[in-house]
Amino acid sequence: MASTAPRLARLGALLARQGAPATSVLSQVRAFSEKAGAGPAAAAAATAASEAKEAKSKIRGFQALLFGGLGAGFLYGYSLFTSQVPESGPLSGPPALLTSKPSTPGDYAAVRQSIAGVLDNNDYDDGSYGPVLVRLAWHASGTYAKKDGSGGSNGATMRFAPECEWAANAGLAVARKLLEPVKAAHPWISYADLWTLAGVVAIEEMGGPVVPWRPGRSDAPDGAKIVPDGRLPDAKQGAKHLRDIFGRMGFDDKDIVALSGAHTLGRCHPDRSGFSGPWTNAPTTFSNLYFQELLNNKWVPKKWDGPLQYEDAKTQSLMMLPSDMALLSDRTFKKYVNQYAKDEEAFFKDFAVAFSKLLELGVPFPAAAAKA
């Protein structure tokens, strides 16, 4: 597919050159007319021939403009819909967002529509940026500490180093850059609100529950309030670590299992987390399939050069992390795994409550702010 764009460019150039021969033909007719100049009949014939050639030249010029423009337009459209989002470099960033008109402050429906418009891309992972937007919202919020009120989504401090460089946030530059055209189209929304709303919209667009969300987050001017690294979950750890991480934010065992259900989306990348592969065979659909796979498959350690992870013994195409396996080895966690595997509606309900709470941790909402 990469060779299509150059071919289209060449086609446009060839079409544009169709008008060129008319000039030389016209010069030849005029020269013939001057040499023949003996009588009125010859002059009249030359004049008629000249007018005919000029008409053809105009037609060819119009064709060149028309088809050349169409070729250029098709090439531009092709580049928009096949562009990937490089993580760095002078050409980094997603295609420009096409909007009919700028939104007015407070028009969150327009922001939602813009976010939904950038989700699908067949050239990225499994065809959707949805999973990485959910991860962005999660990691921007999951630094909260209930004890002192530090961290959380307010401030959008992942815009600054060192938070944007944490190993736990590897790969999230893709999500942040993807949302830049949305921010440009709706400059009145804060990054903190945009990132969390993007996670909510992604979940809903991928078939998940409606997650209550409300605006009111502001952006920090710098990274002065970045919390120490190490507050996000470590997938290499077990049940105690999960309780420590989520307990710091104020979550209980049911919340931990419900939020872990977000692993029904997306996949791991060796160049980001070090792990590899998807949890389910439907990584762009929000469902309770993660819990079903976790319960119903036999999981064995994956034989490879990477960190410890597990693969299904039957197909070796799915994977689970040590932190996922902890949901099976812990009796209380497993109780909720069983429940959610059998009852998707219960999972959706509990996930929506827990995820909404996660996105609001540490945010000083105005008293009258309503959830949208």
Long-range contacts (C-beta under 8 A, 24 or more apart in sequence): 1-82, 4-78, 5-75, 5-78, 5-79, 8-71, 8-74, 8-75, 8-78, 9-71, 9-75, 11-71, 12-67, 12-68, 12-71, 12-72, 12-75, 13-68, 15-63, 15-64, 15-67, 15-68, 15-71, 16-64, 16-65, 16-68, 17-64, 18-60, 18-63, 18-64, 18-67, 19-57, 19-60, 19-61, 19-63, 19-64, 22-53, 22-56, 22-57, 22-60, 22-61, 23-57, 25-53, 26-50, 26-53, 26-54, 26-57, 29-53, 82-123, 83-123, 84-121, 84-123, 84-124, 85-124, 85-174, 85-177, 85-178, 87-171, 87-173, 87-174, 87-177, 88-173, 92-177, 93-177, 93-180, 94-118, 94-177, 94-178, 94-180, 94-181, 95-181, 96-181, 97-181, 97-182, 97-184, 97-185, 99-185, 102-185, 102-186, 103-185, 103-186, 103-188, 105-188, 106-188, 107-186, 108-189, 108-197, 108-215, 108-372, 110-186, 111-182, 111-186, 111-189, 111-194, 111-197, 112-197, 112-201, 114-181, 114-182, 114-185, 114-186, 115-179, 115-182, 115-197, 115-198, 115-201, 115-202, 116-201, 116-205, 118-178, 118-179, 118-181, 118-182, 119-201, 119-202, 119-205, 125-266, 125-267, 125-283, 126-266, 126-267, 126-278, 126-283, 126-284, 127-284, 128-206, 128-284, 129-174, 129-175, 129-178, 129-202, 130-202, 130-203, 130-205, 130-206, 130-265, 130-266, 130-284, 131-202, 131-206, 131-265, 131-266, 131-267, 131-283, 131-284, 132-171, 132-172, 132-174, 132-175, 132-178, 132-266, 133-175, 133-178, 133-179, 133-198, 133-199, 133-201, 133-202, 134-199, 134-202, 134-203, 134-262, 134-265, 134-266, 135-172, 135-175, 135-266, 136-172, 136-175, 136-176, 136-195, 136-198, 136-199, 137-195, 137-196, 137-198, 137-199, 137-200, 137-202, 137-359, 138-199, 138-262, 138-358, 139-168, 139-169, 139-172, 139-232, 140-192, 140-195, 140-196, 141-196, 141-358, 141-359, 141-361, 142-231, 142-232, 142-233, 142-245, 142-249, 142-358, 143-227, 143-231, 143-232, 144-231, 144-248, 144-249, 144-361, 144-362, 145-227, 145-231, 145-248, 145-249, 146-248, 146-249, 146-250, 146-361, 147-248, 149-362, 150-225, 150-227, 150-362, 151-227, 151-231, 151-361, 151-362, 152-361, 152-362, 152-363, 153-192, 153-195, 153-196, 153-217, 153-359, 153-360, 153-361, 153-362, 153-363, 154-192, 154-217, 154-218, 154-362, 154-363, 154-364, 155-192, 155-217, 155-218, 155-219, 155-220, 155-225, 156-190, 156-191, 156-192, 156-195, 156-217, 156-219, 156-220, 157-220, 157-223, 157-225, 157-226, 158-195, 159-191, 159-219, 159-220, 159-223, 160-220, 160-222, 160-223, 160-226, 161-223, 162-223, 162-226, 162-229, 163-223, 163-226, 163-229, 166-229, 166-232, 168-229, 168-232, 168-233, 168-234, 169-232, 170-271, 170-272, 170-273, 171-269, 171-271, 171-272, 171-273, 189-215, 190-215, 190-217, 190-218, 190-219, 191-219, 192-217, 192-218, 192-219, 193-217, 196-359, 199-355, 199-359, 200-355, 200-359, 203-286, 203-355, 206-265, 206-284, 206-285, 206-286, 207-285, 207-286, 207-287, 208-286, 208-287, 208-348, 208-351, 209-286, 209-348, 209-349, 209-351, 209-352, 210-352, 211-352, 211-355, 211-356, 211-359, 212-352, 212-356, 212-371, 213-356, 213-359, 213-371, 213-372, 214-360, 214-365, 214-369, 214-370, 214-371, 214-372, 215-369, 215-372, 216-363, 216-364, 216-365, 216-366, 216-369, 217-363, 233-323, 234-323, 235-273, 235-275, 235-321, 235-322, 235-323, 235-324, 236-307, 236-308, 236-321, 236-322, 236-323, 237-322, 237-323, 237-326, 238-322, 238-323, 238-326, 238-329, 239-326, 239-329, 239-330, 239-333, 241-323, 242-323, 242-326, 242-333, 249-358, 249-361, 250-357, 250-361, 251-354, 251-357, 251-358, 253-332, 253-333, 253-336, 254-336, 254-350, 254-354, 255-350, 255-354, 255-357, 256-333, 257-327, 257-333, 257-336, 257-337, 257-340, 258-336, 258-340, 258-347, 258-350, 258-351, 258-353, 258-354, 259-351, 259-354, 259-355, 259-358, 260-290, 260-323, 260-324, 260-327, 261-288, 261-290, 261-291, 261-340, 261-347, 261-351, 262-351, 262-355, 263-290, 263-321, 263-324, 264-288, 264-289, 264-290, 264-291, 268-309, 268-319, 268-321, 270-306, 274-306, 274-307, 275-306, 275-307, 275-309, 275-319, 275-321, 276-304, 276-306, 276-309, 276-319, 277-309, 277-311, 277-317, 277-318, 277-319, 278-317, 278-318, 278-319, 279-318, 279-319, 279-320, 279-324, 280-318, 281-317, 281-318, 287-344, 288-340, 288-341, 288-343, 288-344, 288-347, 288-348, 291-337, 291-340, 291-341, 291-347, 292-341, 293-318, 293-320, 294-320, 294-324, 294-327, 294-328, 294-337, 294-341, 295-328, 295-337, 295-338, 295-341, 296-341, 299-325
